[in-house]
Amino acid sequence: MSDRTLARTRTDLSDFLMRHRKRLAPADAGLPSTGHRRTPGLRREEVATLAGVGLTWYTWLEQGRDIQVSESFLLKVAKALKLDDAECSHLFLLAHRRPPPPEAYQWPSVSPLIQALLDDLVARPAYVTNLRWDVVAWNAGADDVFGFANREQPDRNILRLIFADPEFRRRFPHWGDEAPKLLAQFRCDLATAPDDPAMLALVDDMKKLSPDFRRWFAQPGMESYARGISTILDADRKQRGFTHEILTVDEYRHLKMVVYFQQ
């Protein structure tokens, strides 16, 4: 990146931080009001205190100086400034020229508009997953098929459903053919964040819970992939066949919507 481009990025970073600092009133951050202020918003020292970072380093960051700060530092600043997910991603792109790490977004929620889109897909089961294949949002059709609403949060995970839920496995007539393809797809996603603690913890748990998962995970060269389940038995033991389409909901948070189309 050229010096001119770097200088422009630092200016953009400075403008971004000042704009978001000035939009917050002390009450927004849980601070007592100290009467009339000459300038709107929070002071730099207040942001540094709320974030738990050094005032000098925050000041230099806001001034656009050529310094390097950690991911943890940026995440603390983002929280103090009450940035939403898109704003946090923009902060990282300005400061690090890359989006936040996936682990910054465990169990994210979706926007009301994404949930409305899910709900509008009345005839099609659909759900949103993160990089770990945790199901973070779904519609009534998906709940009818998978029973997400009646599961505890840790159990609303597609891998756990497939490999560690005997009841669901009995509703999966082609389990032996489809489960390895789903695992192969998950391994592709794992390659996006191979050192992520939450991803590795899930893999360790699944190895303990499922001998099949453990065996297939260790096999190289699995070249058939699947994001969703193709055949499932409904409550009346009637077989339902599906194809799938995958939509990106948020590329920085690795959120994908899986839509099921009945054959």
C-alpha positions as a Markdown table, in Angstrom:
| # | Residue | x | y | z |
|---|---|---|---|---|
| 1 | Met | 0.0 | 0.0 | 0.0 |
| 2 | Ser | 1.4 | 3.4 | -1.0 |
| 3 | Asp | 2.3 | 6.1 | 1.6 |
| 4 | Arg | -0.4 | 8.3 | 0.2 |
| 5 | Thr | -3.0 | 5.5 | 0.6 |
| 6 | Leu | -1.8 | 4.8 | 4.2 |
| 7 | Ala | -2.0 | 8.5 | 5.1 |
| 8 | Arg | -5.6 | 8.6 | 3.7 |
| 9 | Thr | -6.5 | 5.5 | 5.7 |
| 10 | Arg | -5.2 | 7.0 | 8.9 |
| 11 | Thr | -7.1 | 10.2 | 8.2 |
| 12 | Asp | -10.3 | 8.1 | 7.6 |
| 13 | Leu | -9.6 | 6.2 | 10.9 |
| 14 | Ser | -9.2 | 9.5 | 12.8 |
| 15 | Asp | -12.4 | 10.9 | 11.4 |
| 16 | Phe | -14.3 | 7.6 | 12.1 |
| 17 | Leu | -13.3 | 7.5 | 15.7 |
| 18 | Met | -14.0 | 11.2 | 16.4 |
| 19 | Arg | -17.4 | 11.0 | 14.7 |
| 20 | His | -18.5 | 8.0 | 16.8 |
| 21 | Arg | -17.0 | 9.5 | 20.0 |
| 22 | Lys | -18.9 | 12.7 | 19.5 |
| 23 | Arg | -22.2 | 11.0 | 18.8 |
| 24 | Leu | -22.3 | 9.5 | 22.3 |
| 25 | Ala | -23.6 | 11.4 | 25.3 |
| 26 | Pro | -22.2 | 10.5 | 28.7 |
| 27 | Ala | -25.6 | 9.0 | 29.7 |
| 28 | Asp | -25.3 | 6.7 | 26.7 |
| 29 | Ala | -22.2 | 5.2 | 28.2 |
| 30 | Gly | -23.5 | 5.1 | 31.7 |
| 31 | Leu | -21.5 | 8.1 | 32.8 |
| 32 | Pro | -22.9 | 10.9 | 35.1 |
| 33 | Ser | -23.6 | 14.2 | 33.4 |
| 34 | Thr | -21.2 | 16.9 | 34.3 |
| 35 | Gly | -23.2 | 19.9 | 33.1 |
| 36 | His | -22.6 | 21.9 | 29.9 |
| 37 | Arg | -19.8 | 20.7 | 27.6 |
| 38 | Arg | -18.1 | 22.9 | 25.1 |
| 39 | Thr | -18.0 | 20.0 | 22.6 |
| 40 | Pro | -20.5 | 17.2 | 22.0 |
| 41 | Gly | -20.0 | 13.6 | 22.9 |
| 42 | Leu | -17.5 | 11.8 | 25.1 |
| 43 | Arg | -14.0 | 13.0 | 25.9 |
| 44 | Arg | -11.0 | 11.0 | 24.8 |
| 45 | Glu | -10.2 | 10.1 | 28.4 |
| 46 | Glu | -13.7 | 8.8 | 28.9 |
| 47 | Val | -13.5 | 6.5 | 25.9 |
| 48 | Ala | -10.1 | 5.3 | 27.1 |
| 49 | Thr | -11.5 | 4.6 | 30.6 |
| 50 | Leu | -14.6 | 2.8 | 29.3 |
| 51 | Ala | -12.4 | 0.7 | 27.0 |
| 52 | Gly | -9.8 | 0.0 | 29.6 |
| 53 | Val | -7.0 | 1.1 | 27.4 |
| 54 | Gly | -4.3 | 3.7 | 27.8 |
| 55 | Leu | -5.2 | 7.3 | 27.1 |
| 56 | Thr | -2.0 | 8.0 | 25.2 |
| 57 | Trp | -2.5 | 5.0 | 22.9 |
| 58 | Tyr | -6.2 | 5.9 | 22.3 |
| 59 | Thr | -5.3 | 9.5 | 21.6 |
| 60 | Trp | -2.6 | 8.5 | 19.1 |
| 61 | Leu | -5.0 | 6.1 | 17.4 |
| 62 | Glu | -7.6 | 8.8 | 17.1 |
| 63 | Gln | -5.0 | 11.2 | 15.8 |
| 64 | Gly | -4.2 | 8.8 | 13.0 |
| 65 | Arg | -0.6 | 8.2 | 14.1 |
| 66 | Asp | 1.3 | 5.3 | 12.6 |
| 67 | Ile | 1.0 | 2.9 | 15.5 |
| 68 | Gln | 0.0 | -0.8 | 15.8 |
| 69 | Val | -2.7 | -1.8 | 18.2 |
| 70 | Ser | -3.9 | -5.3 | 19.0 |
| 71 | Glu | -7.2 | -6.9 | 18.0 |
| 72 | Ser | -8.1 | -6.9 | 21.7 |
| 73 | Phe | -7.5 | -3.1 | 21.9 |
| 74 | Leu | -9.7 | -2.5 | 18.9 |
| 75 | Leu | -12.5 | -4.7 | 20.2 |
| 76 | Lys | -12.4 | -2.8 | 23.5 |
| 77 | Val | -12.6 | 0.5 | 21.8 |
| 78 | Ala | -15.5 | -0.8 | 19.6 |
| 79 | Lys | -17.4 | -1.8 | 22.7 |
| 80 | Ala | -16.8 | 1.5 | 24.4 |
| 81 | Leu | -18.1 | 3.4 | 21.4 |
| 82 | Lys | -21.1 | 1.1 | 21.1 |
| 83 | Leu | -20.2 | 0.2 | 17.5 |
| 84 | Asp | -22.5 | -2.3 | 15.8 |
| 85 | Asp | -21.1 | -5.2 | 13.8 |
| 86 | Ala | -20.7 | -3.4 | 10.5 |
| 87 | Glu | -19.1 | -0.4 | 12.3 |
| 88 | Cys | -16.7 | -2.7 | 14.1 |
| 89 | Ser | -15.7 | -4.4 | 10.9 |
| 90 | His | -15.1 | -1.0 | 9.3 |
| 91 | Leu | -12.9 | 0.0 | 12.3 |
| 92 | Phe | -10.8 | -3.1 | 11.8 |
| 93 | Leu | -10.5 | -2.5 | 8.1 |
| 94 | Leu | -9.3 | 1.0 | 8.7 |
| 95 | Ala | -6.9 | 0.1 | 11.5 |
| 96 | His | -5.7 | -3.4 | 10.4 |
| 97 | Arg | -6.8 | -3.5 | 6.8 |
| 98 | Arg | -8.7 | -6.7 | 7.6 |
| 99 | Pro | -12.0 | -7.6 | 9.2 |
| 100 | Pro | -12.3 | -8.7 | 12.9 |
| 101 | Pro | -11.3 | -12.3 | 13.7 |
| 102 | Pro | -14.2 | -14.8 | 13.6 |
| 103 | Glu | -13.9 | -15.4 | 17.4 |
| 104 | Ala | -15.1 | -11.8 | 18.0 |
| 105 | Tyr | -18.5 | -12.8 | 16.8 |
| 106 | Gln | -19.6 | -16.0 | 18.7 |
| 107 | Trp | -23.3 | -16.3 | 18.9 |
| 108 | Pro | -24.1 | -13.2 | 17.0 |
| 109 | Ser | -27.7 | -12.1 | 16.4 |
| 110 | Val | -29.2 | -11.1 | 13.0 |
| 111 | Ser | -30.8 | -7.8 | 12.2 |
| 112 | Pro | -34.6 | -7.5 | 12.4 |
| 113 | Leu | -34.7 | -7.3 | 8.6 |
| 114 | Ile | -32.9 | -10.6 | 8.2 |
| 115 | Gln | -35.3 | -12.2 | 10.6 |
| 116 | Ala | -38.2 | -10.7 | 8.7 |
| 117 | Leu | -36.8 | -12.2 | 5.5 |
| 118 | Leu | -36.5 | -15.6 | 7.2 |
| 119 | Asp | -40.1 | -15.3 | 8.3 |
| 120 | Asp | -41.3 | -14.3 | 4.9 |
| 121 | Leu | -40.0 | -17.6 | 3.5 |
| 122 | Val | -43.1 | -19.3 | 4.7 |
| 123 | Ala | -43.0 | -22.3 | 2.5 |
| 124 | Arg | -39.2 | -22.9 | 2.8 |
| 125 | Pro | -37.3 | -23.9 | 5.9 |
| 126 | Ala | -34.4 | -21.5 | 6.4 |
| 127 | Tyr | -31.8 | -20.8 | 9.1 |
| 128 | Val | -28.7 | -18.7 | 9.6 |
| 129 | Thr | -25.5 | -20.2 | 10.8 |
| 130 | Asn | -22.1 | -18.8 | 11.9 |
| 131 | Leu | -18.7 | -20.3 | 11.1 |
| 132 | Arg | -19.1 | -23.0 | 13.8 |
| 133 | Trp | -22.5 | -24.0 | 12.3 |
| 134 | Asp | -24.3 | -22.7 | 15.3 |
| 135 | Val | -27.9 | -21.8 | 14.3 |
| 136 | Val | -28.3 | -18.2 | 15.3 |
| 137 | Ala | -31.7 | -17.5 | 13.6 |
| 138 | Trp | -34.4 | -19.6 | 11.9 |
| 139 | Asn | -38.0 | -19.4 | 10.6 |
| 140 | Ala | -41.1 | -21.5 | 11.5 |
| 141 | Gly | -40.4 | -24.0 | 8.7 |
| 142 | Ala | -36.9 | -24.7 | 10.0 |
| 143 | Asp | -38.3 | -25.1 | 13.5 |
| 144 | Asp | -40.8 | -27.6 | 12.3 |
| 145 | Val | -38.1 | -29.7 | 10.7 |
| 146 | Phe | -35.3 | -29.3 | 13.2 |
| 147 | Gly | -37.0 | -28.2 | 16.5 |
| 148 | Phe | -34.5 | -25.4 | 17.2 |
| 149 | Ala | -36.8 | -23.6 | 19.6 |
| 150 | Asn | -36.9 | -26.5 | 22.0 |
| 151 | Arg | -33.2 | -27.0 | 22.1 |
| 152 | Glu | -30.7 | -25.3 | 24.4 |
| 153 | Gln | -28.4 | -22.9 | 22.7 |
| 154 | Pro | -25.3 | -25.2 | 22.7 |
| 155 | Asp | -27.4 | -27.9 | 21.0 |
| 156 | Arg | -28.6 | -25.6 | 18.2 |
| 157 | Asn | -25.6 | -26.6 | 16.1 |
| 158 | Ile | -25.9 | -28.5 | 12.9 |
| 159 | Leu | -22.9 | -30.8 | 13.6 |
| 160 | Arg | -24.3 | -31.7 | 17.0 |
| 161 | Leu | -27.7 | -32.4 | 15.5 |
| 162 | Ile | -26.2 | -34.7 | 12.9 |
| 163 | Phe | -23.6 | -36.5 | 14.9 |
| 164 | Ala | -24.7 | -36.4 | 18.5 |
| 165 | Asp | -28.5 | -36.6 | 18.5 |
| 166 | Pro | -29.7 | -40.2 | 18.2 |
| 167 | Glu | -33.3 | -39.1 | 17.8 |
| 168 | Phe | -32.5 | -36.8 | 14.8 |
| 169 | Arg | -30.3 | -39.5 | 13.3 |
| 170 | Arg | -33.3 | -41.8 | 13.1 |
| 171 | Arg | -35.0 | -39.2 | 11.0 |
| 172 | Phe | -32.1 | -39.1 | 8.6 |
| 173 | Pro | -32.6 | -42.0 | 6.2 |
| 174 | His | -29.4 | -41.5 | 4.1 |
| 175 | Trp | -27.2 | -40.5 | 7.1 |
| 176 | Gly | -24.3 | -42.7 | 6.1 |
| 177 | Asp | -24.1 | -41.0 | 2.7 |
| 178 | Glu | -24.8 | -37.4 | 3.7 |
| 179 | Ala | -23.1 | -37.0 | 7.1 |
| 180 | Pro | -19.6 | -37.3 | 5.6 |
| 181 | Lys | -20.4 | -34.6 | 3.0 |
| 182 | Leu | -21.6 | -32.2 | 5.6 |
| 183 | Leu | -18.5 | -32.8 | 7.6 |
| 184 | Ala | -16.3 | -32.2 | 4.5 |
| 185 | Gln | -18.0 | -28.8 | 4.1 |
| 186 | Phe | -17.4 | -28.0 | 7.8 |
| 187 | Arg | -13.7 | -28.8 | 7.4 |
| 188 | Cys | -13.6 | -26.1 | 4.6 |
| 189 | Asp | -15.1 | -23.6 | 7.0 |
| 190 | Leu | -12.7 | -24.6 | 9.7 |
| 191 | Ala | -9.8 | -23.7 | 7.3 |
| 192 | Thr | -11.0 | -20.1 | 7.5 |
| 193 | Ala | -10.2 | -20.0 | 11.2 |
| 194 | Pro | -8.0 | -23.0 | 11.9 |
| 195 | Asp | -6.8 | -21.6 | 15.3 |
| 196 | Asp | -10.1 | -20.3 | 16.6 |
| 197 | Pro | -10.6 | -21.6 | 20.1 |
| 198 | Ala | -14.3 | -22.0 | 19.8 |
| 199 | Met | -14.0 | -23.9 | 16.5 |
| 200 | Leu | -11.4 | -26.2 | 18.0 |
| 201 | Ala | -13.4 | -26.8 | 21.1 |
| 202 | Leu | -16.4 | -27.9 | 19.0 |
| 203 | Val | -14.2 | -30.3 | 17.0 |
| 204 | Asp | -12.8 | -31.8 | 20.3 |
| 205 | Asp | -16.3 | -32.2 | 21.7 |
| 206 | Met | -17.6 | -33.8 | 18.5 |
| 207 | Lys | -14.7 | -36.3 | 18.5 |
| 208 | Lys | -15.6 | -37.3 | 22.0 |
| 209 | Leu | -19.3 | -37.6 | 21.2 |
| 210 | Ser | -19.2 | -39.4 | 17.9 |
| 211 | Pro | -16.8 | -42.1 | 16.7 |
| 212 | Asp | -18.0 | -41.5 | 13.1 |
| 213 | Phe | -17.1 | -37.8 | 13.4 |
| 214 | Arg | -13.7 | -38.8 | 14.8 |
| 215 | Arg | -13.1 | -41.3 | 12.0 |
| 216 | Trp | -14.2 | -39.2 | 9.1 |
| 217 | Phe | -12.5 | -36.1 | 10.4 |
| 218 | Ala | -9.2 | -37.9 | 10.3 |
| 219 | Gln | -9.7 | -39.0 | 6.7 |
| 220 | Pro | -8.0 | -36.9 | 4.0 |
| 221 | Gly | -9.4 | -36.4 | 0.6 |
| 222 | Met | -13.1 | -36.1 | 1.3 |
| 223 | Glu | -14.2 | -34.3 | -1.9 |
| 224 | Ser | -18.0 | -34.4 | -1.7 |
| 225 | Tyr | -19.5 | -31.5 | 0.1 |
| 226 | Ala | -23.0 | -30.5 | 1.4 |
| 227 | Arg | -24.3 | -27.5 | 3.3 |
| 228 | Gly | -27.7 | -28.9 | 4.1 |
| 229 | Ile | -29.6 | -32.2 | 4.6 |
| 230 | Ser | -31.1 | -33.6 | 1.5 |
| 231 | Thr | -33.6 | -36.2 | 2.9 |
| 232 | Ile | -35.4 | -36.2 | 6.2 |
| 233 | Leu | -38.4 | -38.0 | 7.7 |
| 234 | Asp | -41.1 | -35.7 | 9.1 |
| 235 | Ala | -43.2 | -36.4 | 12.3 |
| 236 | Asp | -45.4 | -38.8 | 10.3 |
| 237 | Arg | -42.3 | -40.7 | 9.0 |
| 238 | Lys | -43.0 | -39.4 | 5.5 |
| 239 | Gln | -39.8 | -38.8 | 3.6 |
| 240 | Arg | -39.1 | -35.2 | 2.5 |
| 241 | Gly | -36.4 | -34.3 | -0.1 |
| 242 | Phe | -34.7 | -31.0 | -0.3 |
| 243 | Thr | -32.2 | -29.0 | -2.3 |
| 244 | His | -30.5 | -26.0 | -0.9 |
| 245 | Glu | -29.3 | -22.5 | -1.7 |
| 246 | Ile | -26.7 | -20.6 | 0.4 |
| 247 | Leu | -26.9 | -16.8 | 0.9 |
| 248 | Thr | -24.3 | -14.7 | 2.6 |
| 249 | Val | -25.8 | -12.6 | 5.4 |
| 250 | Asp | -22.6 | -11.0 | 6.7 |
| 251 | Glu | -19.3 | -11.9 | 5.2 |
| 252 | Tyr | -17.3 | -10.4 | 8.1 |
| 253 | Arg | -19.1 | -12.4 | 10.7 |
| 254 | His | -19.3 | -15.5 | 8.5 |
| 255 | Leu | -23.1 | -15.7 | 8.7 |
| 256 | Lys | -24.8 | -17.7 | 6.0 |
| 257 | Met | -28.5 | -18.4 | 5.4 |
| 258 | Val | -29.3 | -22.0 | 4.3 |
| 259 | Val | -32.6 | -22.1 | 2.4 |
| 260 | Tyr | -34.3 | -25.5 | 1.9 |
| 261 | Phe | -36.3 | -26.1 | -1.3 |
| 262 | Gln | -38.6 | -29.1 | -1.2 |
| 263 | Gln | -38.3 | -31.4 | -4.2 |
